[in-house]
Each structure stands twice: as structure tokens, then as C-alpha cells.
Amino acid sequence: MGESFTNPFTDPFLPPTQQSHFHKVIALHEEKDLDWSKVSRAMPVLPRGWYELSRLPVEDRIEFTRVFWLAKLPDSAFVNEIFEKRIVSFFDQIEEIGIYATKVAERLPFEIHMVYGLANASGFFVGFPPATINHIENLEKQFSNVGLPSDYIGFLQIHDGFSKYTDTGLIKIREMSKTYLKFQQMLGEEIIVAPDGQVISPSSLIPFYESYGLHCYQCFFTEWCPSGEMGNIYFSEHEKMMSNFFDSTSTTSQLAFPTFLDWLCFYLEDTA
């Protein structure tokens, strides 16, 4: 492990409540004598691919993970070219990829995390195991009336839950329906007005990302499909305001993105 890598589970700069959150932490990539038959019984949620990844040197863990990300890109060659450059740039900043098993209490099962450590201890990202086909199919059924973006579905096959630092981050599939209902109840009979004065139905906003402690969401917006699939916009619960998606010259600064991949690249690049 690189000397400057920040371990998110022992980072002294994390709040004390988060440092004491875990009852047990195992860095699987540092355990040299792990046997799959034993570890899979103790940690049934550990993907076999992640176990195999943990057996490799750090340079190979980073490269294999980068290749896996790129394999989940959309079919569009133009999108591939742009997104690939941005993903390569992100992975160039990665110093370590570690696989961790954590418990918050002895009686509870292990959770598995893939941690992307940025160089010079400048931060980290945390991803949960990929969604299963059944979980993805169930999610698509829940929102079958709108059709979730294909690039978002692709990313769920990389990580079902993804965040940077201590952010809440990308909402897990199992939380999507509950978060959507909570979001709709929170808005209630509120009138949401778009920047052009158009009244927006709350049901047209589907949260997929939540900012920790700020009550802010990034939402798929069913009434805006600039690339053929739903774009996504920023929504503040406190201000009851949404980002301006009408000005195509400043959508990024307004936190309005035509595709999920555009938002993801922004999230990866915004590491300050």
C-alpha cells in the first residue's frame, strides 16, 4: 500500500463518530492467505471477482478495475471516446484500490467495500459490490413507466452504491424506491417552478444521488431527455429549487447534465 494512501476506515481526519462506526475491519488485499471457500462462507456478499482482484498487486488492481469500468460504457463510439479520456484521467489519480470487509456489530454480517485511494492522501471514493441482474430488473420494473438511462444501469453493474469521502453518494438499489417515496412525501403539494416558469410535477423527479447532510439531490428528470434518455438535474430540498437545464451553454455549472455519465464524470473530477 502506498505510504500516502488514506485508509477511510482509520483516517484520523474523519469525524470520531465515523471512526468508531465499525466493530471490525479486514483489508482483504493485505491478507495473503485467504481461501475462497472459507472467505465466501464468512462473507457471502463478497463477489468472486473482487476476491480475485484482492490477490493481485496494486498496479494490476488499478488497471483491471479501469478496464472493467470502460467495458461498461454505452455503445456510442463518440460517448466512449469522451468518457474514456475522463475515466483514464480519474484512474491516473488513483494510488491504491483496496477491498475491505467491515462489520458494525459482531452479530451483523460483513459488508464489502472497494476503496479508491487518491494520490497524496487527497481523498478516496468507496464503491459497494455491483448489483445483481435480478436487482436491476426489479429496479427497472419499479420505474418501468419512465425507463431508466442505460448508462446508469451500466454503472450499477460496477457499483450499487458509490460515494466520495463521507458523502451519502449514489443511492443503492434497495433504497431507491424508499428514497423516491420519501422525496415525494417531502414535496407533498409543493409547487415546483422551473427556471423558465414552467410548473414541474414532483413525480417527474427521481433521486439517484443524495448529498450528505445537505438535503440536496441529483434527480433524473422525466420531462427532459436531451440525449434520447432522461437527463438529470440538481434539486435543493430547503430551497425547493431545481437547476437550470434550459441554457445548454452552462448546464454543468448549473448541475444539469444531459446524461448520467456526464454527471458521473463531474462527480469524479470534483475532488477539491
C-alpha positions in Angstrom: 0.0 0.0 0.0 1.4 3.4 -0.9 2.5 5.4 2.1 0.4 8.4 1.3 -2.8 6.4 0.8 -5.6 7.5 3.1 -7.5 4.5 4.6 -11.1 5.7 5.1 -11.7 3.3 7.9 -8.8 4.6 10.1 -8.4 8.1 8.7 -7.7 10.4 11.7 -9.4 13.3 9.9 -12.7 11.5 9.8 -15.3 12.5 12.5 -14.9 10.4 15.7 -18.5 9.0 15.2 -17.4 7.6 11.8 -14.1 6.3 13.1 -15.9 4.3 15.8 -18.6 3.2 13.5 -17.0 -0.2 12.7 -16.7 -3.1 15.0 -14.4 -5.0 12.7 -12.4 -4.1 9.6 -10.4 -6.5 7.4 -8.3 -5.3 4.5 -8.7 -8.3 2.2 -6.0 -7.2 -0.2 -3.5 -7.3 2.7 -4.4 -10.8 3.8 -2.1 -13.1 1.9 -3.5 -16.5 2.8 -7.3 -16.0 2.1 -9.0 -19.2 0.9 -12.1 -18.6 -1.3 -14.1 -21.4 0.1 -13.7 -20.1 3.7 -14.0 -16.4 3.0 -17.1 -16.9 0.8 -18.8 -18.6 3.7 -17.9 -15.9 6.1 -18.7 -13.1 3.6 -21.3 -14.3 1.2 -21.7 -10.8 -0.3 -18.1 -10.8 -1.5 -18.1 -11.1 -5.3 -15.7 -13.7 -6.6 -14.2 -11.2 -9.0 -13.4 -8.9 -6.1 -11.7 -11.7 -4.2 -9.6 -12.5 -7.2 -8.8 -8.8 -7.6 -7.6 -8.6 -3.9 -5.0 -11.3 -4.8 -3.3 -9.1 -7.3 -0.5 -6.4 -6.9 -1.9 -2.9 -6.5 -0.8 -1.9 -10.1 -2.9 -4.7 -11.5 -5.9 -4.0 -9.3 -6.0 -0.4 -10.6 -5.6 -1.4 -14.2 -8.1 -4.3 -14.2 -10.6 -2.1 -12.5 -10.1 0.7 -15.0 -10.7 -1.8 -17.9 -13.8 -3.1 -16.2 -15.2 0.4 -15.9 -14.6 1.1 -19.6 -16.2 -2.3 -20.5 -19.5 -0.9 -19.1 -19.6 2.1 -21.4 -22.5 2.8 -23.7 -22.2 1.6 -27.3 -21.9 5.1 -28.8 -18.3 5.5 -30.1 -18.5 9.2 -29.6 -19.5 8.9 -26.0 -16.9 6.2 -25.5 -14.1 8.4 -26.7 -15.0 11.3 -24.4 -15.9 9.3 -21.4 -12.8 7.1 -21.8 -10.5 10.1 -21.6 -12.2 11.3 -18.4 -12.1 7.9 -16.8 -8.5 7.4 -17.7 -7.7 10.8 -16.1 -9.6 9.7 -12.9 -7.6 6.4 -12.7 -4.4 8.3 -13.2 -5.1 9.9 -9.8 -5.6 6.5 -8.1 -2.8 5.3 -5.9 -4.5 2.3 -4.3 -7.6 0.1 -4.8 -8.3 -1.9 -1.6 -11.0 -4.4 -0.8 -12.4 -4.1 2.7 -14.8 -6.2 4.8 -16.5 -4.3 7.6 -18.9 -5.1 10.5 -20.7 -2.5 12.6 -21.6 -5.2 15.2 -20.4 -8.7 15.9 -23.9 -10.2 15.3 -24.3 -8.4 11.9 -22.9 -9.7 8.6 -19.9 -8.2 6.8 -20.3 -5.5 4.2 -17.8 -5.3 1.4 -16.3 -2.1 0.0 -13.9 -1.2 -2.8 -11.9 1.8 -1.8 -10.2 4.0 -4.4 -7.4 5.9 -2.7 -6.3 9.2 -4.4 -2.6 10.0 -4.5 -1.0 12.3 -1.9 -3.8 11.3 0.7 -6.1 13.8 -1.1 -9.2 11.7 -0.6 -10.9 8.5 -1.5 -14.0 7.0 -3.2 -15.9 4.0 -1.9 -17.9 1.6 -4.0 -20.2 -1.3 -3.0 -20.5 -4.6 -4.9 -22.2 -4.5 -8.3 -26.0 -5.0 -8.5 -27.2 -8.5 -9.5 -29.3 -8.9 -12.6 -32.4 -9.6 -10.5 -31.9 -6.4 -8.5 -31.5 -4.4 -11.7 -34.6 -6.0 -13.3 -36.6 -5.3 -10.2 -35.5 -1.6 -10.2 -36.4 -1.3 -13.9 -39.9 -2.7 -13.1 -40.4 -0.1 -10.3 -39.7 2.7 -12.8 -41.0 0.9 -15.9 -43.2 3.9 -16.8 -40.2 6.1 -17.5 -37.2 3.9 -18.5 -34.0 4.4 -16.5 -31.0 5.6 -18.5 -28.8 2.8 -20.0 -25.6 4.4 -18.8 -26.9 4.5 -15.2 -27.9 0.8 -15.5 -24.4 0.1 -16.8 -22.8 1.7 -13.8 -24.9 -0.3 -11.4 -23.1 -3.3 -12.8 -19.9 -1.7 -11.5 -21.1 -0.4 -8.1 -24.5 -0.5 -6.5 -23.7 2.4 -4.2 -20.8 4.8 -4.7 -19.5 7.9 -2.9 -16.5 10.1 -2.2 -15.1 10.8 1.2 -18.0 10.7 3.7 -20.7 11.6 1.2 -24.0 9.7 1.0 -23.5 9.4 -2.7 -25.2 7.2 -5.3 -28.3 5.7 -3.8 -28.3 1.9 -3.6 -31.0 0.0 -5.5 -32.6 -1.3 -2.3 -33.0 2.3 -1.1 -34.3 3.8 -4.4 -38.0 3.1 -4.0 -38.0 4.3 -0.4 -36.0 7.4 -1.2 -38.4 8.2 -4.1 -41.4 7.9 -1.8 -39.8 9.9 0.9 -38.9 12.6 -1.7 -42.5 12.7 -2.9 -43.9 12.9 0.6 -41.4 15.7 1.4 -42.6 17.7 -1.6 -46.2 16.9 -0.9 -48.3 19.6 -2.5 -45.4 21.9 -3.1 -45.4 23.8 -6.4 -42.0 23.4 -8.2 -41.3 26.0 -10.8 -38.6 25.5 -13.4 -36.3 28.5 -14.3 -38.4 29.2 -17.3 -41.6 29.4 -15.2 -42.9 26.0 -16.1 -44.6 24.2 -13.2 -42.9 20.8 -12.6 -44.7 17.7 -11.3 -42.8 16.3 -8.3 -43.3 12.8 -9.6 -41.1 13.7 -12.6 -38.1 13.9 -10.3 -36.4 10.6 -9.4 -33.5 11.0 -6.9 -30.4 8.8 -7.6 -27.8 10.7 -5.6 -28.0 12.4 -2.2 -25.5 14.9 -0.7 -24.7 14.0 2.9 -26.4 16.3 5.4 -27.3 19.0 2.9 -30.8 17.7 1.8 -29.7 18.1 -1.9 -30.4 15.5 -4.6 -29.4 14.8 -8.2 -32.5 13.6 -9.9 -33.5 12.0 -13.2 -36.0 14.4 -14.8 -38.6 12.6 -16.8 -39.6 15.7 -18.8 -36.1 16.5 -20.1 -34.5 14.0 -22.5 -31.7 15.9 -24.3 -29.9 12.7 -25.5 -32.9 10.5 -26.0 -32.9 9.3 -22.4 -33.6 11.2 -19.2 -31.2 13.9 -18.2 -30.6 14.8 -14.6 -30.9 18.0 -12.5 -29.9 19.2 -9.1 -32.7 19.8 -6.5 -32.4 21.5 -3.1 -35.0 20.4 -0.5 -34.6 23.5 1.6 -34.9 26.0 -1.3 -37.3 23.9 -3.4 -35.3 24.9 -6.4 -34.0 23.0 -9.4 -31.1 23.6 -11.6 -31.4 25.5 -14.9 -31.4 22.9 -17.7 -32.6 25.3 -20.4 -29.2 27.0 -21.0 -27.2 24.4 -23.0 -24.0 26.5 -22.6 -23.9 26.3 -18.8 -25.7 23.1 -17.8 -22.6 21.8 -16.0 -22.2 24.9 -13.9 -26.0 24.7 -13.2 -25.6 21.0 -12.2 -27.9 19.9 -15.0 -26.4 17.1 -17.1 -27.8 15.5 -20.3 -26.6 12.0 -19.3 -25.8 10.1 -16.2 -22.2 9.7 -17.4 -21.8 13.5 -17.6 -22.9 13.7 -14.0 -20.6 10.8 -13.0 -17.5 12.5 -14.6 -18.3 15.7 -12.8 -18.6 13.8 -9.5 -15.2 12.1 -10.1 -13.5 15.3 -11.2 -14.8 17.4 -8.4 -12.3 16.2 -5.8 -11.5 19.6 -4.2 
